Amino acid sequence: MSKRQIAIVGGGTAGLMAAETLSQKGHAVTVYEAMPTVARKFLLAGKSGLNITHAEDYARFVTRFGAANDWLRSALDLMTPDDLRTWAAELGTETFVGTSGRVFPTAMKASPLLRAWLKRLEAQGVDILTRHRWTGFAGKALTFETPDGPAQIEPDATLFALGGASWPRLGSDAAWVPLLRQQGVAIRDLLPANCGFDCDFSEIFDARFSGEPVKSVKATSAAGTTQGEFVISRGGIEGSLIYAHSAALRDALIETGKAVLSLDLAPGRDHARIARDLERQDAKASFATRLKKATGLDGVKAALLREVAPDANRLPADALASLIKALPLRIIRPRPIAEAISSAGGVTFDAVDPHFMLNALPGAFAAGEMLDWEAPTGGYLLTACFATGKAAANGIDAWLAAN
């Protein structure tokens, strides 16, 4: 009996994991990738240390995907963080847990793991065709632009793993959205996730502090309260602390047209102590001197306080202490989706069955960042891409067996 022919459109982590799973089950798998090489976003993410997953308790880990928690649970159970570390070890990449709970390869690079992975896929008979850009449908066939001109294929099953809309220069350009919408697939508009934001900073503040880190602060939004640091970017803010609140800030802007991030500039001191220490300062001293002696704030933190509240120097001690503990930073807009680490939106929950098959296109499945979920940075994004790739591959295998 001849092997069933499976097309995987997209050569990122979700697509390659599906290719591995399906080829292990004996299917003939071809990966079609628009770019000159596969897994380009995976490689770029690994340049500064590949954060492959997170080692926190699994019961907590599976709550990191917001509205998609229940939807993704079956996929995550197929490839847990421990499973992912075992998989990497089998490919010769040992991992370690950093102080934050994030998991990294010991070599701190993605390239050795990817090379070993591609070697395994080749040994399993997976064909990878680069510079093959999917352009839509011709009846039941898939159409591509290739180095040899237009081409059509009609596989037994298809997996779309084309990514979201962040970092389009690496291949995730969301060109698939109108193509699938034309086929009746419900898709929520793609939005920036884990992104920076524009703020209404003055030109003077921008010129002086752009690129400066703001360390040891607490940030509060509808997402809760987290401590960390962020960076003043040109015209706004970015960094890990901001990414933790990006979904809440973005959604507030969409729903109400405004968003505020509350910053505790002195998380190590309570309100009463700050107010008391401010009261004790010499009234003849400059505001900068009084602020530094009483609270330890100087540099970018002191400047940010003055930028948000220009009359801070005139406030009584108690009101100034309140401002330092809850500085209301007004958010104007998210940075463009092309600059975001990831994207939200995509193929909706009800557009796929429990095995990630598109209801409007029997025999066609979707995985990875194409699906409507988002997660914070810290290894959650990659883990869910691997997991949904494996889950969709299992769905394809089951569907082929039944058909």
C-alpha positions as CSV (number, residue, x, y, z in Angstrom):
1,M,0.0,0.0,0.0
2,S,1.5,3.4,-1.0
3,K,2.2,6.0,1.7
4,R,-0.3,8.8,2.2
5,Q,1.1,12.1,0.9
6,I,1.0,15.0,3.4
7,A,1.8,18.6,2.7
8,I,3.0,20.8,5.5
9,V,2.9,24.4,4.5
10,G,5.3,26.3,6.7
11,G,8.7,25.3,8.0
12,G,8.7,26.7,11.5
13,T,8.7,24.8,14.8
14,A,5.0,23.7,14.5
15,G,5.4,22.5,11.0
16,L,8.7,20.7,11.6
17,M,7.4,19.0,14.7
18,A,4.3,17.8,12.7
19,A,6.7,16.5,10.0
20,E,8.7,14.6,12.5
21,T,5.5,13.0,14.1
22,L,3.9,12.1,10.8
23,S,7.1,10.7,9.2
24,Q,7.6,8.5,12.3
25,K,4.1,7.1,11.6
26,G,5.1,6.1,8.1
27,H,3.6,8.9,6.0
28,A,5.3,10.6,3.1
29,V,5.8,14.2,4.3
30,T,6.8,17.3,2.3
31,V,7.4,20.6,4.0
32,Y,6.8,23.7,1.8
33,E,8.7,26.8,3.0
34,A,8.5,30.2,1.4
35,M,11.8,31.4,2.7
36,P,15.3,30.2,1.6
37,T,15.7,28.2,4.9
38,V,13.4,26.8,7.5
39,A,12.9,27.8,11.2
40,R,14.3,31.3,10.7
41,K,12.4,32.8,13.6
42,F,13.5,29.9,15.8
43,L,17.1,30.6,14.9
44,L,16.8,34.3,15.5
45,A,15.2,33.7,18.9
46,G,18.1,31.5,19.8
47,K,20.8,34.1,19.0
48,S,20.6,35.6,22.5
49,G,20.0,32.3,24.2
50,L,17.2,30.0,23.1
51,N,14.4,30.0,25.8
52,I,12.8,26.7,24.7
53,T,10.3,26.2,27.6
54,H,9.7,26.9,31.3
55,A,10.2,24.7,34.3
56,E,7.5,26.1,36.5
57,D,4.9,23.6,37.9
58,Y,2.9,22.2,35.0
59,A,-0.4,23.0,36.7
60,R,0.6,26.7,36.6
61,F,2.2,26.4,33.2
62,V,-1.0,25.4,31.4
63,T,-2.8,28.6,32.8
64,R,-0.5,30.9,30.8
65,F,-2.5,31.0,27.6
66,G,-5.4,33.2,28.6
67,A,-8.7,32.4,26.9
68,A,-7.1,29.5,25.1
69,N,-6.1,27.6,28.2
70,D,-8.8,24.9,27.9
71,W,-8.4,24.7,24.1
72,L,-4.7,24.1,24.2
73,R,-4.6,21.8,27.2
74,S,-4.9,18.5,25.2
75,A,-2.1,19.6,22.9
76,L,0.2,20.7,25.8
77,D,-0.4,17.3,27.5
78,L,1.0,15.7,24.4
79,M,4.3,17.6,24.7
80,T,4.8,19.0,28.1
81,P,7.9,21.1,29.1
82,D,9.5,17.9,30.4
83,D,8.8,16.1,27.1
84,L,10.3,19.0,25.2
85,R,13.5,18.8,27.3
86,T,13.7,15.1,26.7
87,W,13.2,15.6,23.0
88,A,16.0,18.1,22.9
89,A,18.3,15.8,24.9
90,E,17.6,12.9,22.4
91,L,18.9,15.3,19.7
92,G,22.1,15.9,21.7
93,T,21.0,19.2,23.3
94,E,21.1,19.2,27.1
95,T,19.1,22.0,28.8
96,F,19.3,23.8,32.1
97,V,16.9,25.9,34.2
98,G,17.8,29.5,34.7
99,T,17.2,31.5,37.9
100,S,13.8,32.7,36.5
101,G,12.6,29.2,35.7
102,R,13.2,29.6,32.0
103,V,14.8,26.6,30.3
104,F,17.8,27.1,27.9
105,P,20.1,24.8,25.9
106,T,23.4,24.4,27.7
107,A,25.1,25.8,24.5
108,M,22.7,28.8,24.6
109,K,22.2,28.5,20.9
110,A,19.4,27.2,18.6
111,S,21.6,26.2,15.6
112,P,23.1,22.9,17.0
113,L,19.6,21.7,17.9
114,L,18.1,22.7,14.6
115,R,21.0,21.0,12.7
116,A,20.4,17.8,14.6
117,W,16.7,18.0,14.1
118,L,16.9,18.5,10.3
119,K,19.3,15.6,10.1
120,R,16.7,13.4,11.9
121,L,13.9,14.6,9.5
122,E,16.1,13.8,6.5
123,A,16.7,10.3,7.9
124,Q,13.0,9.8,8.3
125,G,12.4,10.7,4.7
126,V,10.9,14.2,5.1
127,D,11.3,16.4,2.0
128,I,11.8,20.1,2.6
129,L,11.2,22.4,-0.4
130,T,12.3,26.0,0.2
131,R,11.3,29.0,-1.8
132,H,7.9,27.5,-2.3
133,R,5.3,30.1,-1.4
134,W,1.7,29.0,-1.0
135,T,-0.6,31.2,-3.0
136,G,-4.0,29.6,-2.5
137,F,-6.3,27.0,-4.0
138,A,-7.2,25.7,-7.4
139,G,-10.2,23.6,-6.7
140,K,-9.0,21.0,-4.1
141,A,-5.3,21.6,-5.1
142,L,-2.8,23.8,-3.3
143,T,-1.0,26.3,-5.5
144,F,2.5,27.5,-5.1
145,E,5.0,29.9,-6.5
146,T,8.3,28.1,-6.9
147,P,11.8,28.7,-8.3
148,D,10.6,26.8,-11.4
149,G,7.3,28.7,-11.7
150,P,3.7,28.1,-10.6
151,A,2.9,24.6,-9.3
152,Q,-0.1,22.6,-8.0
153,I,-0.3,19.7,-5.6
154,E,-3.2,17.7,-4.3
155,P,-2.0,15.9,-1.1
156,D,-4.1,13.4,1.0
157,A,-3.9,15.9,3.9
158,T,-2.5,19.3,4.6
159,L,-1.2,21.1,7.6
160,F,-1.0,24.9,7.6
161,A,1.7,26.1,9.9
162,L,2.4,29.6,8.6
163,G,2.9,31.6,11.7
164,G,1.3,34.9,12.8
165,A,2.2,38.4,11.7
166,S,5.2,39.3,13.8
167,W,8.7,39.6,12.3
168,P,7.4,39.3,8.7
169,R,11.0,39.5,7.3
170,L,11.5,36.0,8.7
171,G,8.5,34.7,6.8
172,S,5.5,35.2,9.1
173,D,3.7,37.8,7.0
174,A,0.1,36.7,7.5
175,A,-0.5,36.5,3.7
176,W,-2.5,33.3,4.5
177,V,-5.3,35.3,6.2
178,P,-7.3,36.3,3.1
179,L,-6.6,33.0,1.4
180,L,-8.3,31.0,4.2
181,R,-11.0,33.6,4.8
182,Q,-12.0,33.1,1.2
183,Q,-12.6,29.4,2.0
184,G,-14.9,30.2,4.9
185,V,-12.4,29.8,7.8
186,A,-13.1,32.2,10.7
187,I,-10.1,34.2,11.6
188,R,-9.8,36.9,14.3
189,D,-7.7,39.9,13.2
190,L,-4.1,39.5,14.1
191,L,-2.8,41.9,16.8
192,P,0.6,42.6,18.3
193,A,1.5,40.5,21.4
194,N,4.5,40.8,23.7
195,C,5.1,44.2,22.3
196,G,6.2,47.6,23.2
197,F,4.0,50.7,23.4
198,D,4.2,54.4,22.4
199,C,3.8,56.9,25.2
200,D,3.4,60.7,25.1
201,F,7.0,61.5,26.1
202,S,8.5,64.9,25.4
203,E,11.3,65.3,22.9
204,I,13.7,66.2,25.7
205,F,12.9,63.1,27.7
206,D,13.2,61.0,24.6
207,A,16.5,62.4,23.6
208,R,18.0,62.1,27.1
209,F,16.7,58.6,28.1
210,S,15.9,56.6,25.0
211,G,17.7,53.2,25.5
212,E,17.9,53.6,29.3
213,P,16.8,50.6,31.5
214,V,14.3,51.3,34.3
215,K,15.3,48.7,36.9
216,S,13.5,47.2,39.9
217,V,10.0,48.5,39.5
218,K,6.6,46.9,39.9
219,A,4.0,47.3,37.2
220,T,0.2,46.9,37.6
221,S,-2.5,46.5,35.0
222,A,-5.5,44.3,34.5
223,A,-3.0,41.5,34.1
224,G,-2.0,41.8,37.8
225,T,1.2,43.1,39.4
226,T,4.7,42.0,38.4
227,Q,8.2,43.1,39.3
228,G,11.1,43.5,36.9
229,E,12.6,46.0,34.5
230,F,11.9,47.7,31.2
231,V,13.6,50.0,28.7
232,I,12.7,53.5,27.6
233,S,12.5,53.2,23.8
234,R,12.2,56.0,21.3
235,G,8.9,57.4,22.1
236,G,7.7,54.7,24.5
237,I,8.5,51.6,26.5
238,E,9.5,48.0,25.9
239,G,11.1,45.0,27.6
240,S,10.1,41.9,29.6
241,L,8.1,43.7,32.2
242,I,6.0,45.5,29.6
243,Y,5.5,42.3,27.6
244,A,3.9,40.8,30.7
245,H,1.2,43.5,30.6
246,S,1.0,43.9,26.8
247,A,-2.2,41.9,26.3
248,A,-4.1,43.8,29.0
249,L,-2.9,47.2,27.8
250,R,-3.6,46.4,24.1
251,D,-7.1,45.1,24.9
252,A,-7.9,48.2,27.1
253,L,-6.9,50.5,24.2
254,I,-9.2,48.5,21.9
255,E,-12.1,48.4,24.3
256,T,-12.0,51.9,25.8
257,G,-9.5,53.9,23.8
258,K,-7.2,54.4,26.7
259,A,-4.8,52.4,29.0
260,V,-2.7,53.2,32.0
261,L,0.2,51.2,33.4
262,S,0.7,51.9,37.2
263,L,4.4,51.9,38.2
264,D,5.8,51.4,41.7
265,L,9.1,53.1,41.4
266,A,10.3,52.1,44.8
267,P,9.0,48.6,45.5
268,G,11.4,48.1,48.4
269,R,9.8,50.9,50.5
270,D,6.3,51.3,51.7
271,H,4.2,54.5,51.3
272,A,4.5,55.5,55.0
273,R,8.3,55.3,55.0
274,I,8.6,57.3,51.8
275,A,6.2,60.0,53.1
276,R,8.1,60.1,56.4
277,D,11.5,60.4,54.8
278,L,10.3,63.1,52.4
279,E,8.9,65.1,55.3
280,R,12.3,65.1,56.9
281,Q,14.1,66.6,54.0
282,D,15.5,70.2,54.0
283,A,12.9,72.4,52.3
284,K,15.7,74.5,50.9
285,A,17.4,71.6,49.0
286,S,16.6,71.0,45.4
287,F,13.8,68.6,44.5
288,A,16.3,66.2,42.9
289,T,18.3,66.1,46.2
290,R,15.3,65.6,48.4
291,L,14.0,62.9,46.2
292,K,17.2,61.0,46.1
293,K,17.9,61.2,49.8
294,A,14.4,60.2,50.8
295,T,13.6,57.6,48.2
296,G,16.8,56.7,46.3
297,L,15.2,57.8,43.0
298,D,17.5,59.5,40.6
299,G,18.4,59.3,36.9
300,V,15.7,57.8,34.6
301,K,13.3,57.0,37.5
302,A,13.3,60.6,38.7
303,A,13.0,61.9,35.2
304,L,10.1,59.5,34.5
305,L,8.4,60.8,37.6
306,R,8.8,64.4,36.4
307,E,7.7,63.5,32.9
308,V,4.4,62.0,34.0
309,A,3.8,64.5,36.8
310,P,5.5,67.8,36.0
311,D,4.3,69.4,39.2
312,A,5.6,66.6,41.4
313,N,8.0,68.9,43.2
314,R,5.1,71.0,44.5
315,L,3.2,68.0,46.0
316,P,3.1,67.5,49.8
317,A,5.0,64.5,51.0
318,D,2.0,62.1,51.3
319,A,0.8,62.9,47.8
320,L,4.3,62.5,46.3
321,A,4.7,59.2,48.1
322,S,1.4,58.0,46.6
323,L,2.7,59.0,43.1
324,I,6.0,57.2,43.6
325,K,4.1,54.0,44.6
326,A,1.6,54.3,41.8
327,L,2.8,56.4,38.9
328,P,0.1,56.4,36.2
329,L,1.9,56.0,32.9
330,R,-0.5,56.7,30.0
331,I,-0.2,54.3,27.1
332,I,-1.0,55.7,23.6
333,R,-0.8,52.7,21.2
334,P,1.0,49.4,20.7
335,R,4.1,49.4,18.5
336,P,3.5,47.9,15.0
337,I,2.8,44.2,14.8
338,A,5.9,43.7,12.6
339,E,8.0,44.7,15.7
340,A,6.2,42.5,18.2
341,I,7.7,39.2,19.5
342,S,4.5,37.4,18.7
343,S,0.9,38.0,17.6
344,A,-2.6,37.4,19.0
345,G,-5.6,36.4,16.9
346,G,-5.8,33.9,14.1
347,V,-7.9,30.8,13.3
348,T,-10.6,30.9,16.0
349,F,-11.5,28.1,18.5
350,D,-14.7,27.2,16.7
351,A,-13.1,27.1,13.2
352,V,-11.3,23.9,14.1
353,D,-12.3,20.5,15.5
354,P,-10.6,19.0,18.6
355,H,-7.8,17.7,16.4
356,F,-7.1,21.1,14.8
357,M,-8.8,20.3,11.5
358,L,-10.4,23.2,9.8
359,N,-14.1,22.7,9.8
360,A,-14.5,24.5,6.4
361,L,-11.7,22.4,4.8
362,P,-11.9,18.7,5.7
363,G,-8.4,17.2,5.5
364,A,-6.7,20.5,6.2
365,F,-5.3,21.3,9.6
366,A,-3.7,24.3,11.4
367,A,-1.1,24.6,14.1
368,G,1.3,27.0,15.8
369,E,0.8,30.8,15.9
370,M,-1.8,30.7,13.1
371,L,-4.3,29.7,15.8
372,D,-6.0,32.2,18.1
373,W,-3.9,32.1,21.2
374,E,-1.2,34.1,22.9
375,A,1.2,33.6,25.7
376,P,3.9,35.6,27.6
377,T,7.5,35.2,26.8
378,G,9.4,32.7,28.9
379,G,9.2,29.5,26.7
380,Y,5.5,29.3,26.6
381,L,5.2,30.4,23.0
382,L,7.7,27.8,21.7
383,T,6.2,25.0,23.8
384,A,2.7,25.6,22.4
385,C,4.0,25.8,18.8
386,F,5.7,22.4,19.3
387,A,2.7,21.0,21.1
388,T,0.1,22.1,18.5
389,G,2.3,20.8,15.7
390,K,2.3,17.4,17.3
391,A,-1.4,17.4,18.2
392,A,-2.3,18.4,14.6
393,A,-0.1,15.7,13.3
394,N,-1.9,13.1,15.4
395,G,-5.2,14.5,14.1
396,I,-4.0,14.1,10.5
397,D,-3.0,10.5,11.2
398,A,-6.4,9.7,12.8
399,W,-8.3,11.4,10.0
400,L,-6.3,9.5,7.3
401,A,-7.0,6.2,9.1
402,A,-10.7,7.0,9.1
403,N,-10.8,8.1,5.5
